[in-house]
Amino acid sequence: MKILYLLFPFFLLLVQDAAGSVIGCRLRRGFCTFVKCHYPTTPIGRYSAFQACCKRIWG
């Protein structure tokens, strides 16, 4: 049970970091995708090794 007490703050920090990045991506009018952006989109940021923030090229 002592390890749960130590892991809980780590889990909260991990979730908070991910949520902040997703919100930042949405504020830049982008969307999140897995690994890379595909053709009609361009990368505008990356917030983890497996997630990128993409934005449409046209409009």
N, CA, C, O and CB atoms as a CASP TS submission, in Angstrom:
PFRMAT TS
TARGET T0000
AUTHOR 0000-0000-0000
METHOD Language model
MODEL 1
PARENT N/A
ATOM      1  N   MET     1       0.815  -1.195   0.000  1.00  0.00           N
ATOM      2  CA  MET     1       0.000   0.000   0.000  1.00  0.00           C
ATOM      3  C   MET     1       0.861   1.262   0.000  1.00  0.00           C
ATOM      4  O   MET     1       0.416   2.314  -0.459  1.00  0.00           O
ATOM      5  CB  MET     1      -0.928  -0.004   1.199  1.00  0.00           C
ATOM      6  N   LYS     2       2.069   1.167   0.503  1.00  0.00           N
ATOM      7  CA  LYS     2       2.924   2.348   0.531  1.00  0.00           C
ATOM      8  C   LYS     2       3.326   2.785  -0.876  1.00  0.00           C
ATOM      9  O   LYS     2       3.524   3.974  -1.126  1.00  0.00           O
ATOM     10  CB  LYS     2       4.167   2.075   1.366  1.00  0.00           C
ATOM     11  N   ILE     3       3.444   1.833  -1.785  1.00  0.00           N
ATOM     12  CA  ILE     3       3.836   2.196  -3.133  1.00  0.00           C
ATOM     13  C   ILE     3       2.717   2.953  -3.850  1.00  0.00           C
ATOM     14  O   ILE     3       2.998   3.811  -4.687  1.00  0.00           O
ATOM     15  CB  ILE     3       4.221   0.950  -3.920  1.00  0.00           C
ATOM     16  N   LEU     4       1.467   2.655  -3.541  1.00  0.00           N
ATOM     17  CA  LEU     4       0.365   3.405  -4.136  1.00  0.00           C
ATOM     18  C   LEU     4       0.407   4.860  -3.703  1.00  0.00           C
ATOM     19  O   LEU     4       0.087   5.755  -4.485  1.00  0.00           O
ATOM     20  CB  LEU     4      -0.978   2.781  -3.757  1.00  0.00           C
ATOM     21  N   TYR     5       0.794   5.094  -2.477  1.00  0.00           N
ATOM     22  CA  TYR     5       0.915   6.441  -1.956  1.00  0.00           C
ATOM     23  C   TYR     5       1.985   7.221  -2.729  1.00  0.00           C
ATOM     24  O   TYR     5       1.852   8.431  -2.915  1.00  0.00           O
ATOM     25  CB  TYR     5       1.249   6.405  -0.457  1.00  0.00           C
ATOM     26  N   LEU     6       3.028   6.547  -3.174  1.00  0.00           N
ATOM     27  CA  LEU     6       4.101   7.195  -3.915  1.00  0.00           C
ATOM     28  C   LEU     6       3.782   7.335  -5.409  1.00  0.00           C
ATOM     29  O   LEU     6       4.222   8.288  -6.051  1.00  0.00           O
ATOM     30  CB  LEU     6       5.388   6.414  -3.736  1.00  0.00           C
ATOM     31  N   LEU     7       3.025   6.397  -5.954  1.00  0.00           N
ATOM     32  CA  LEU     7       2.718   6.427  -7.378  1.00  0.00           C
ATOM     33  C   LEU     7       1.605   7.416  -7.729  1.00  0.00           C
ATOM     34  O   LEU     7       1.561   7.913  -8.854  1.00  0.00           O
ATOM     35  CB  LEU     7       2.331   5.048  -7.839  1.00  0.00           C
ATOM     36  N   PHE     8       0.725   7.703  -6.807  1.00  0.00           N
ATOM     37  CA  PHE     8      -0.399   8.577  -7.088  1.00  0.00           C
ATOM     38  C   PHE     8       0.035   9.973  -7.537  1.00  0.00           C
ATOM     39  O   PHE     8      -0.479  10.449  -8.549  1.00  0.00           O
ATOM     40  CB  PHE     8      -1.271   8.684  -5.869  1.00  0.00           C
ATOM     41  N   PRO     9       0.955  10.661  -6.842  1.00  0.00           N
ATOM     42  CA  PRO     9       1.391  11.984  -7.332  1.00  0.00           C
ATOM     43  C   PRO     9       2.073  11.919  -8.697  1.00  0.00           C
ATOM     44  O   PRO     9       1.904  12.823  -9.516  1.00  0.00           O
ATOM     45  CB  PRO     9       2.342  12.618  -6.329  1.00  0.00           C
ATOM     46  N   PHE    10       2.833  10.867  -8.945  1.00  0.00           N
ATOM     47  CA  PHE    10       3.479  10.705 -10.249  1.00  0.00           C
ATOM     48  C   PHE    10       2.435  10.574 -11.353  1.00  0.00           C
ATOM     49  O   PHE    10       2.580  11.175 -12.418  1.00  0.00           O
ATOM     50  CB  PHE    10       4.406   9.477 -10.245  1.00  0.00           C
ATOM     51  N   PHE    11       1.401   9.805 -11.109  1.00  0.00           N
ATOM     52  CA  PHE    11       0.328   9.628 -12.085  1.00  0.00           C
ATOM     53  C   PHE    11      -0.385  10.952 -12.355  1.00  0.00           C
ATOM     54  O   PHE    11      -0.702  11.259 -13.504  1.00  0.00           O
ATOM     55  CB  PHE    11      -0.676   8.574 -11.592  1.00  0.00           C
ATOM     56  N   LEU    12      -0.639  11.730 -11.320  1.00  0.00           N
ATOM     57  CA  LEU    12      -1.301  13.018 -11.507  1.00  0.00           C
ATOM     58  C   LEU    12      -0.451  13.974 -12.334  1.00  0.00           C
ATOM     59  O   LEU    12      -0.983  14.686 -13.185  1.00  0.00           O
ATOM     60  CB  LEU    12      -1.622  13.644 -10.159  1.00  0.00           C
ATOM     61  N   LEU    13       0.845  14.004 -12.102  1.00  0.00           N
ATOM     62  CA  LEU    13       1.733  14.860 -12.884  1.00  0.00           C
ATOM     63  C   LEU    13       1.769  14.433 -14.345  1.00  0.00           C
ATOM     64  O   LEU    13       1.800  15.275 -15.242  1.00  0.00           O
ATOM     65  CB  LEU    13       3.141  14.839 -12.299  1.00  0.00           C
ATOM     66  N   LEU    14       1.765  13.137 -14.579  1.00  0.00           N
ATOM     67  CA  LEU    14       1.774  12.618 -15.942  1.00  0.00           C
ATOM     68  C   LEU    14       0.510  13.018 -16.692  1.00  0.00           C
ATOM     69  O   LEU    14       0.582  13.456 -17.840  1.00  0.00           O
ATOM     70  CB  LEU    14       1.919  11.100 -15.930  1.00  0.00           C
ATOM     71  N   VAL    15      -0.634  12.870 -16.058  1.00  0.00           N
ATOM     72  CA  VAL    15      -1.906  13.210 -16.693  1.00  0.00           C
ATOM     73  C   VAL    15      -2.008  14.719 -16.902  1.00  0.00           C
ATOM     74  O   VAL    15      -2.504  15.163 -17.938  1.00  0.00           O
ATOM     75  CB  VAL    15      -3.090  12.705 -15.841  1.00  0.00           C
ATOM     76  N   GLN    16      -1.557  15.495 -15.959  1.00  0.00           N
ATOM     77  CA  GLN    16      -1.624  16.942 -16.076  1.00  0.00           C
ATOM     78  C   GLN    16      -0.779  17.432 -17.247  1.00  0.00           C
ATOM     79  O   GLN    16      -1.208  18.327 -17.975  1.00  0.00           O
ATOM     80  CB  GLN    16      -1.165  17.602 -14.776  1.00  0.00           C
ATOM     81  N   ASP    17       0.392  16.879 -17.443  1.00  0.00           N
ATOM     82  CA  ASP    17       1.260  17.275 -18.547  1.00  0.00           C
ATOM     83  C   ASP    17       0.617  16.966 -19.889  1.00  0.00           C
ATOM     84  O   ASP    17       0.653  17.793 -20.800  1.00  0.00           O
ATOM     85  CB  ASP    17       2.609  16.574 -18.440  1.00  0.00           C
ATOM     86  N   ALA    18       0.038  15.798 -20.018  1.00  0.00           N
ATOM     87  CA  ALA    18      -0.598  15.415 -21.274  1.00  0.00           C
ATOM     88  C   ALA    18      -1.807  16.290 -21.564  1.00  0.00           C
ATOM     89  O   ALA    18      -2.007  16.705 -22.705  1.00  0.00           O
ATOM     90  CB  ALA    18      -1.011  13.946 -21.237  1.00  0.00           C
ATOM     91  N   ALA    19      -2.612  16.576 -20.558  1.00  0.00           N
ATOM     92  CA  ALA    19      -3.805  17.389 -20.767  1.00  0.00           C
ATOM     93  C   ALA    19      -3.430  18.811 -21.160  1.00  0.00           C
ATOM     94  O   ALA    19      -4.089  19.402 -22.016  1.00  0.00           O
ATOM     95  CB  ALA    19      -4.673  17.401 -19.505  1.00  0.00           C
ATOM     96  N   GLY    20      -2.406  19.364 -20.567  1.00  0.00           N
ATOM     97  CA  GLY    20      -1.987  20.715 -20.908  1.00  0.00           C
ATOM     98  C   GLY    20      -1.525  20.817 -22.344  1.00  0.00           C
ATOM     99  O   GLY    20      -1.768  21.829 -23.000  1.00  0.00           O
ATOM    100  N   SER    21      -0.875  19.805 -22.836  1.00  0.00           N
ATOM    101  CA  SER    21      -0.394  19.820 -24.206  1.00  0.00           C
ATOM    102  C   SER    21      -1.546  19.709 -25.198  1.00  0.00           C
ATOM    103  O   SER    21      -1.540  20.370 -26.236  1.00  0.00           O
ATOM    104  CB  SER    21       0.599  18.692 -24.428  1.00  0.00           C
ATOM    105  N   VAL    22      -2.516  18.889 -24.887  1.00  0.00           N
ATOM    106  CA  VAL    22      -3.671  18.733 -25.764  1.00  0.00           C
ATOM    107  C   VAL    22      -4.448  20.041 -25.832  1.00  0.00           C
ATOM    108  O   VAL    22      -4.899  20.442 -26.904  1.00  0.00           O
ATOM    109  CB  VAL    22      -4.583  17.586 -25.275  1.00  0.00           C
ATOM    110  N   ILE    23      -4.601  20.697 -24.706  1.00  0.00           N
ATOM    111  CA  ILE    23      -5.310  21.975 -24.683  1.00  0.00           C
ATOM    112  C   ILE    23      -4.544  23.015 -25.489  1.00  0.00           C
ATOM    113  O   ILE    23      -5.145  23.802 -26.220  1.00  0.00           O
ATOM    114  CB  ILE    23      -5.512  22.461 -23.234  1.00  0.00           C
ATOM    115  N   GLY    24      -3.221  23.022 -25.361  1.00  0.00           N
ATOM    116  CA  GLY    24      -2.404  23.952 -26.138  1.00  0.00           C
ATOM    117  C   GLY    24      -2.537  23.708 -27.632  1.00  0.00           C
ATOM    118  O   GLY    24      -2.559  24.650 -28.425  1.00  0.00           O
ATOM    119  N   CYS    25      -2.622  22.461 -28.005  1.00  0.00           N
ATOM    120  CA  CYS    25      -2.794  22.111 -29.416  1.00  0.00           C
ATOM    121  C   CYS    25      -4.149  22.609 -29.923  1.00  0.00           C
ATOM    122  O   CYS    25      -4.240  23.165 -31.018  1.00  0.00           O
ATOM    123  CB  CYS    25      -2.671  20.579 -29.617  1.00  0.00           C
ATOM    124  N   ARG    26      -5.184  22.412 -29.136  1.00  0.00           N
ATOM    125  CA  ARG    26      -6.522  22.858 -29.537  1.00  0.00           C
ATOM    126  C   ARG    26      -6.596  24.380 -29.619  1.00  0.00           C
ATOM    127  O   ARG    26      -7.298  24.918 -30.474  1.00  0.00           O
ATOM    128  CB  ARG    26      -7.576  22.335 -28.553  1.00  0.00           C
ATOM    129  N   LEU    27      -5.880  25.078 -28.739  1.00  0.00           N
ATOM    130  CA  LEU    27      -5.884  26.534 -28.784  1.00  0.00           C
ATOM    131  C   LEU    27      -5.233  27.067 -30.058  1.00  0.00           C
ATOM    132  O   LEU    27      -5.570  28.153 -30.527  1.00  0.00           O
ATOM    133  CB  LEU    27      -5.171  27.094 -27.566  1.00  0.00           C
ATOM    134  N   ARG    28      -4.302  26.300 -30.612  1.00  0.00           N
ATOM    135  CA  ARG    28      -3.675  26.694 -31.876  1.00  0.00           C
ATOM    136  C   ARG    28      -4.459  26.186 -33.078  1.00  0.00           C
ATOM    137  O   ARG    28      -3.948  26.154 -34.198  1.00  0.00           O
ATOM    138  CB  ARG    28      -2.244  26.175 -31.938  1.00  0.00           C
ATOM    139  N   ARG    29      -5.701  25.791 -32.835  1.00  0.00           N
ATOM    140  CA  ARG    29      -6.616  25.274 -33.860  1.00  0.00           C
ATOM    141  C   ARG    29      -6.078  24.037 -34.553  1.00  0.00           C
ATOM    142  O   ARG    29      -6.216  23.872 -35.765  1.00  0.00           O
ATOM    143  CB  ARG    29      -6.897  26.339 -34.889  1.00  0.00           C
ATOM    144  N   GLY    30      -5.458  23.167 -33.757  1.00  0.00           N
ATOM    145  CA  GLY    30      -4.933  21.918 -34.279  1.00  0.00           C
ATOM    146  C   GLY    30      -5.670  20.730 -33.684  1.00  0.00           C
ATOM    147  O   GLY    30      -6.624  20.894 -32.923  1.00  0.00           O
ATOM    148  N   PHE    31      -5.223  19.546 -34.034  1.00  0.00           N
ATOM    149  CA  PHE    31      -5.770  18.328 -33.467  1.00  0.00           C
ATOM    150  C   PHE    31      -4.635  17.342 -33.231  1.00  0.00           C
ATOM    151  O   PHE    31      -3.568  17.449 -33.837  1.00  0.00           O
ATOM    152  CB  PHE    31      -6.854  17.720 -34.392  1.00  0.00           C
ATOM    153  N   CYS    32      -4.870  16.398 -32.362  1.00  0.00           N
ATOM    154  CA  CYS    32      -3.843  15.430 -31.981  1.00  0.00           C
ATOM    155  C   CYS    32      -3.943  14.194 -32.854  1.00  0.00           C
ATOM    156  O   CYS    32      -5.036  13.766 -33.225  1.00  0.00           O
ATOM    157  CB  CYS    32      -3.973  15.046 -30.496  1.00  0.00           C
ATOM    158  N   THR    33      -2.801  13.631 -33.176  1.00  0.00           N
ATOM    159  CA  THR    33      -2.755  12.403 -33.962  1.00  0.00           C
ATOM    160  C   THR    33      -1.635  11.516 -33.449  1.00  0.00           C
ATOM    161  O   THR    33      -0.760  11.971 -32.712  1.00  0.00           O
ATOM    162  CB  THR    33      -2.561  12.712 -35.465  1.00  0.00           C
ATOM    163  N   PHE    34      -1.663  10.269 -33.834  1.00  0.00           N
ATOM    164  CA  PHE    34      -0.694   9.292 -33.376  1.00  0.00           C
ATOM    165  C   PHE    34       0.502   9.258 -34.317  1.00  0.00           C
ATOM    166  O   PHE    34       0.316   9.082 -35.521  1.00  0.00           O
ATOM    167  CB  PHE    34      -1.335   7.904 -33.268  1.00  0.00           C
ATOM    168  N   VAL    35       1.691   9.417 -33.826  1.00  0.00           N
ATOM    169  CA  VAL    35       2.987   9.342 -34.481  1.00  0.00           C
ATOM    170  C   VAL    35       3.268  10.498 -35.444  1.00  0.00           C
ATOM    171  O   VAL    35       4.172  11.290 -35.176  1.00  0.00           O
ATOM    172  CB  VAL    35       3.088   8.054 -35.219  1.00  0.00           C
ATOM    173  N   LYS    36       2.524  10.630 -36.564  1.00  0.00           N
ATOM    174  CA  LYS    36       2.847  11.682 -37.528  1.00  0.00           C
ATOM    175  C   LYS    36       1.579  12.227 -38.180  1.00  0.00           C
ATOM    176  O   LYS    36       0.502  11.639 -38.087  1.00  0.00           O
ATOM    177  CB  LYS    36       3.810  11.150 -38.602  1.00  0.00           C
ATOM    178  N   CYS    37       1.745  13.362 -38.838  1.00  0.00           N
ATOM    179  CA  CYS    37       0.643  13.994 -39.553  1.00  0.00           C
ATOM    180  C   CYS    37       0.623  13.461 -40.986  1.00  0.00           C
ATOM    181  O   CYS    37       1.670  13.296 -41.613  1.00  0.00           O
ATOM    182  CB  CYS    37       0.779  15.553 -39.535  1.00  0.00           C
ATOM    183  N   HIS    38      -0.578  13.195 -41.492  1.00  0.00           N
ATOM    184  CA  HIS    38      -0.721  12.686 -42.848  1.00  0.00           C
ATOM    185  C   HIS    38      -0.972  13.827 -43.827  1.00  0.00           C
ATOM    186  O   HIS    38      -1.116  14.975 -43.408  1.00  0.00           O
ATOM    187  CB  HIS    38      -1.859  11.664 -42.919  1.00  0.00           C
ATOM    188  N   TYR    39      -1.026  13.532 -45.120  1.00  0.00           N
ATOM    189  CA  TYR    39      -0.903  14.513 -46.195  1.00  0.00           C
ATOM    190  C   TYR    39      -1.629  15.849 -46.045  1.00  0.00           C
ATOM    191  O   TYR    39      -0.953  16.878 -46.032  1.00  0.00           O
ATOM    192  CB  TYR    39      -1.363  13.904 -47.398  1.00  0.00           C
ATOM    193  N   PRO    40      -2.936  15.904 -45.933  1.00  0.00           N
ATOM    194  CA  PRO    40      -3.499  17.262 -45.982  1.00  0.00           C
ATOM    195  C   PRO    40      -3.258  18.072 -44.706  1.00  0.00           C
ATOM    196  O   PRO    40      -3.864  19.127 -44.522  1.00  0.00           O
ATOM    197  CB  PRO    40      -4.981  17.184 -46.243  1.00  0.00           C
ATOM    198  N   THR    41      -2.387  17.594 -43.834  1.00  0.00           N
ATOM    199  CA  THR    41      -2.092  18.319 -42.594  1.00  0.00           C
ATOM    200  C   THR    41      -0.593  18.558 -42.474  1.00  0.00           C
ATOM    201  O   THR    41       0.213  17.906 -43.137  1.00  0.00           O
ATOM    202  CB  THR    41      -2.613  17.540 -41.363  1.00  0.00           C
ATOM    203  N   THR    42      -0.239  19.504 -41.615  1.00  0.00           N
ATOM    204  CA  THR    42       1.157  19.821 -41.355  1.00  0.00           C
ATOM    205  C   THR    42       1.386  19.844 -39.847  1.00  0.00           C
ATOM    206  O   THR    42       0.509  20.284 -39.102  1.00  0.00           O
ATOM    207  CB  THR    42       1.550  21.181 -41.998  1.00  0.00           C
ATOM    208  N   PRO    43       2.538  19.383 -39.383  1.00  0.00           N
ATOM    209  CA  PRO    43       2.783  19.381 -37.940  1.00  0.00           C
ATOM    210  C   PRO    43       3.034  20.790 -37.406  1.00  0.00           C
ATOM    211  O   PRO    43       3.776  21.569 -38.005  1.00  0.00           O
ATOM    212  CB  PRO    43       3.974  18.483 -37.610  1.00  0.00           C
ATOM    213  N   ILE    44       2.408  21.107 -36.276  1.00  0.00           N
ATOM    214  CA  ILE    44       2.636  22.402 -35.638  1.00  0.00           C
ATOM    215  C   ILE    44       3.212  22.227 -34.236  1.00  0.00           C
ATOM    216  O   ILE    44       3.483  23.209 -33.546  1.00  0.00           O
ATOM    217  CB  ILE    44       1.332  23.205 -35.575  1.00  0.00           C
ATOM    218  N   GLY    45       3.396  20.990 -33.821  1.00  0.00           N
ATOM    219  CA  GLY    45       3.978  20.737 -32.509  1.00  0.00           C
ATOM    220  C   GLY    45       3.968  19.258 -32.182  1.00  0.00           C
ATOM    221  O   GLY    45       3.302  18.462 -32.844  1.00  0.00           O
ATOM    222  N   ARG    46       4.709  18.905 -31.161  1.00  0.00           N
ATOM    223  CA  ARG    46       4.765  17.524 -30.698  1.00  0.00           C
ATOM    224  C   ARG    46       4.830  17.574 -29.181  1.00  0.00           C
ATOM    225  O   ARG    46       5.623  18.326 -28.616  1.00  0.00           O
ATOM    226  CB  ARG    46       5.997  16.746 -31.309  1.00  0.00           C
ATOM    227  N   TYR    47       3.997  16.773 -28.518  1.00  0.00           N
ATOM    228  CA  TYR    47       4.004  16.816 -27.070  1.00  0.00           C
ATOM    229  C   TYR    47       4.321  15.483 -26.423  1.00  0.00           C
ATOM    230  O   TYR    47       4.239  15.362 -25.201  1.00  0.00           O
ATOM    231  CB  TYR    47       2.695  17.296 -26.584  1.00  0.00           C
ATOM    232  N   SER    48       4.677  14.492 -27.199  1.00  0.00           N
ATOM    233  CA  SER    48       5.241  13.254 -26.685  1.00  0.00           C
ATOM    234  C   SER    48       5.887  12.519 -27.850  1.00  0.00           C
ATOM    235  O   SER    48       5.803  12.959 -28.997  1.00  0.00           O
ATOM    236  CB  SER    48       4.150  12.370 -25.987  1.00  0.00           C
ATOM    237  N   ALA    49       6.526  11.407 -27.551  1.00  0.00           N
ATOM    238  CA  ALA    49       7.198  10.662 -28.606  1.00  0.00           C
ATOM    239  C   ALA    49       6.207  10.045 -29.593  1.00  0.00           C
ATOM    240  O   ALA    49       6.559   9.777 -30.742  1.00  0.00           O
ATOM    241  CB  ALA    49       8.067   9.577 -28.000  1.00  0.00           C
ATOM    242  N   PHE    50       4.982   9.820 -29.151  1.00  0.00           N
ATOM    243  CA  PHE    50       4.003   9.140 -29.996  1.00  0.00           C
ATOM    244  C   PHE    50       2.829  10.006 -30.419  1.00  0.00           C
ATOM    245  O   PHE    50       1.954   9.527 -31.141  1.00  0.00           O
ATOM    246  CB  PHE    50       3.486   7.948 -29.288  1.00  0.00           C
ATOM    247  N   GLN    51       2.779  11.262 -29.998  1.00  0.00           N
ATOM    248  CA  GLN    51       1.649  12.111 -30.338  1.00  0.00           C
ATOM    249  C   GLN    51       2.133  13.435 -30.908  1.00  0.00           C
ATOM    250  O   GLN    51       3.055  14.061 -30.387  1.00  0.00           O
ATOM    251  CB  GLN    51       0.765  12.350 -29.112  1.00  0.00           C
ATOM    252  N   ALA    52       1.482  13.842 -31.995  1.00  0.00           N
ATOM    253  CA  ALA    52       1.828  15.103 -32.649  1.00  0.00           C
ATOM    254  C   ALA    52       0.591  15.975 -32.746  1.00  0.00           C
ATOM    255  O   ALA    52      -0.539  15.485 -32.730  1.00  0.00           O
ATOM    256  CB  ALA    52       2.432  14.857 -34.052  1.00  0.00           C
ATOM    257  N   CYS    53       0.820  17.266 -32.847  1.00  0.00           N
ATOM    258  CA  CYS    53      -0.251  18.232 -33.039  1.00  0.00           C
ATOM    259  C   CYS    53      -0.216  18.648 -34.511  1.00  0.00           C
ATOM    260  O   CYS    53       0.813  19.115 -34.999  1.00  0.00           O
ATOM    261  CB  CYS    53      -0.096  19.478 -32.072  1.00  0.00           C
ATOM    262  N   CYS    54      -1.318  18.482 -35.206  1.00  0.00           N
ATOM    263  CA  CYS    54      -1.374  18.761 -36.639  1.00  0.00           C
ATOM    264  C   CYS    54      -2.419  19.826 -36.939  1.00  0.00           C
ATOM    265  O   CYS    54      -3.336  20.061 -36.152  1.00  0.00           O
ATOM    266  CB  CYS    54      -1.680  17.481 -37.425  1.00  0.00           C
ATOM    267  N   LYS    55      -2.260  20.464 -38.097  1.00  0.00           N
ATOM    268  CA  LYS    55      -3.205  21.479 -38.543  1.00  0.00           C
ATOM    269  C   LYS    55      -3.423  21.295 -40.044  1.00  0.00           C
ATOM    270  O   LYS    55      -2.492  20.954 -40.775  1.00  0.00           O
ATOM    271  CB  LYS    55      -2.688  22.926 -38.214  1.00  0.00           C
ATOM    272  N   ARG    56      -4.629  21.517 -40.488  1.00  0.00           N
ATOM    273  CA  ARG    56      -4.934  21.388 -41.911  1.00  0.00           C
ATOM    274  C   ARG    56      -4.213  22.476 -42.712  1.00  0.00           C
ATOM    275  O   ARG    56      -4.081  23.611 -42.253  1.00  0.00           O
ATOM    276  CB  ARG    56      -6.459  21.467 -42.146  1.00  0.00           C
ATOM    277  N   ILE    57      -3.757  22.125 -43.893  1.00  0.00           N
ATOM    278  CA  ILE    57      -3.052  23.071 -44.750  1.00  0.00           C
ATOM    279  C   ILE    57      -4.025  24.106 -45.301  1.00  0.00           C
ATOM    280  O   ILE    57      -3.724  25.300 -45.306  1.00  0.00           O
ATOM    281  CB  ILE    57      -2.339  22.336 -45.900  1.00  0.00           C
ATOM    282  N   TRP    58      -5.191  23.656 -45.767  1.00  0.00           N
ATOM    283  CA  TRP    58      -6.168  24.558 -46.359  1.00  0.00           C
ATOM    284  C   TRP    58      -7.274  24.825 -45.352  1.00  0.00           C
ATOM    285  O   TRP    58      -7.955  23.897 -44.916  1.00  0.00           O
ATOM    286  CB  TRP    58      -6.747  23.971 -47.669  1.00  0.00           C
ATOM    287  N   GLY    59      -7.453  26.054 -44.989  1.00  0.00           N
ATOM    288  CA  GLY    59      -8.542  26.490 -44.136  1.00  0.00           C
ATOM    289  C   GLY    59      -8.539  25.859 -42.844  1.00  0.00           C
ATOM    290  O   GLY    59      -9.409  26.137 -42.019  1.00  0.00           O
TER
END
